Amino acid sequence: MFNYHFDWAIVTSGQYAQWLLSGIMVTIELSVVAIILSFLLGLIIAVMRMSHVKPILWFAHAYLEFFRNTPLLVQIFFWYFGPYKILPQVVNDWLNTTNFEFSAAVIAEDLRSGVRAIPKEQLEAAQSSGFSYLQSMYYIILPQAVRMAIPPLINQFLNLTKNSSLAMTIGVAELTYQARQVESYTFKGLEAFTAATLVYLALSVVITWMMTL
């Protein structure tokens, strides 16, 4: 260890730096897509979970139980090796790489908790004013619930960004994949993974900052 010669030029210039930069861009792309889709799907599932229509409620509950109680890595392998012959290729690509549906299940419960923290009289007042249930949720309840759910949402968005590294298990060339490639070609794993660690840290700080503006 004491005879180790650091070579930080590997991660700052040349071909290997380009590999890492490419991995960073893929990681950012995966994270942004997963955050947007998981939040939107989480909103839908949260509303469905509060529905009085039994089939809708049962579907939402089954969705939550399935995706919250199975490991993310297992889900990646399931979608990658499982129904790939049935689903359209574009759907497969999203499920294989972003796995937004996993975080959507947790986000749905975070949002539902935010809704339940709002006095029910607000929903009753909105409906007595002529708003439908969906209009009441869209214009009055959900905006407040989202603000109340920001702390747990930050955690979920950070987890999504960090869990994008699991996509390397099915050959997606994101940041961790590229860092391993650099280590394999140069035997400079310490430099490669130090750079990757700093990038993940920077992304987490940016996400936290943006969510608390």
Buried (B, 14 or more C-beta within 10 A) or exposed (E): EEEEEEEEEBBEEEEBBEBBBBBBEBBBBBBEBBBEBBBEBBBBBBBBBBBEEEEBBEBBEEBBEEBEEEEBEEBBBBBBEEEBEEBEEEEBBBBBBBBBBBBBBBBBBBBBBBBEEBEEEEBEEBBEEEBEBEEBBBEBBBEBBBEBBEEBBBEBBBBBBBBBBBBBEBEBBBBBBBBBBBBEEBEBEBBBBBBBEEBBEEBBEEBEEEBEE
